[in-house]
Every structure is written in C-alpha cells, then in structure tokens.
Amino acid sequence: MMSLTNEDLQAISQLLDTKLDERLNPINERLDKVDKRLDKVDERLDKVNKRLDKVDERLDKVGERLDKVDERLDKVDERLDKVESQIKRTERNLRAAIRESENLILQEVDDVHILLDKHAEDKAKHIA
C-alpha cells in the first residue's frame, strides 16, 4: 500500500477545491442573479404594498362617507314617512270636510226646496 504524504493530500485537496469551484461558480453566478431578481421583486412588492395601503386608506374614507350618506338617507326616509303620513292625514281630513260641506249644502238645498214647496202651496201669497 502506498502512503500519501501531506503534500499529496494538499495537492488532492487543492485539485478537488479547484474542480468544486469550477462546478460551483456557474451555480453561484446563477444564484447571484436569482438573488438580484428576488431583490427587485421585493422592491416591487414593497411598492405594491405601499399602494395597497393607500388604497386601503382611501377605501376606509369612502366607507366612512358611505356610512354618513347611509345615515342621511335614513333621516330622509324617516322624514318622507312623516310627510307621507301627514299627507294621508290631511287627505282624510279634507275628505271629511268636503263630505261635511256637501251634506250642509244638500241640507240647505232641501231646506230651500221645502220653502219653495210651502210657498207654491200657499195660494194666498200668489195674487196673479
């Protein structure tokens, strides 16, 4: 058996390191490129996140405004309900007043007819 010297072991180690470097260099270069691309992706994601944060802020403001509009619509709806109720009540009152007026007019017409009938029947008042 042959025994390897320290120099032989160093030469083998150096040769293996060189071969390993030759094999790993292209891989390392590619990994460096991938790292750079990932850095760019991270930057772009940061920009997207910032934009999304701004969108979220705007949506929150829009949501608040919609809530206020909704509250105002509820108040308008309540007011419309009150106005509708008031209109219906006024309509009922007007109908009742019209009926009452019609009844009074009819009663007056009946009274006039009665007077006319009495007058027509009273021959003493007719001297023609």
Buried (B, 14 or more C-beta within 10 A) or exposed (E): EEEEEEEEEEEEEEEEEEEEEEEEEEEEEEEEEEEEEEEEEEEEEEEEEEEEEEEEEEEEEEEEEEEEEEEEEEEEEEEEEEEEEEEEEEEEEEEEEEEEEEEEEEEEEEEEEEEEEEEEEEEEEEEE
